[in-house]
Amino acid sequence: MALLTKKQIEIITLIALNQSTSKDLYDELCEWNEKQTTQQIEVDWNDAPKNATKAALRLHWITEDKESGAVLWSGSLDSVTFERPAPVITPHPHAEIMAKYAEVAARKVDPWVEFEFRVDKREWETPTTGISFHLDFEYRHIGDEK
């Protein structure tokens, strides 16, 4: 079973919001569903060349000659074109404090002495060596003095 497209979700929402009293919502959704195409295309951009910006689906008409077994292809045109979606870039949750750590490391051999960390809202602790910036820890810069 394929997921609904955003457009299909919009249409279903409108049907549900504007549903007339003379029709049952179930019947209206069944009518809508019968009008949907059976084929849905999902482009897997992981398989695409790195620099590809679009994917095109082509429709070829095929004629088979039953006597000779020959298969004849007609010309084709792009019937659907998909744009590559913009990448979703999620920054590291500790990116800002990591940048501060790098700034301190540029002037100190032991940058960790200016930072503290804690786990699960416990007491703040001072690291004894370099910081690994675990995703589930909290970090703060305390400077040269507390």
Buried (B, 14 or more C-beta within 10 A) or exposed (E): EEEEEEEBEEBBEEBEEEEEEEEEEEEBBEEEEEEEEEEEEEBEEEEBEEEEEEBEEEEEEEEEEEEEEEEEEEEEEEEEEBEEEEEEEEEEBBEEBBEBBEEBBEEEEEBBBBBBBEEEEEEEEEBEEEBEBEEEBBBEBEEEEE
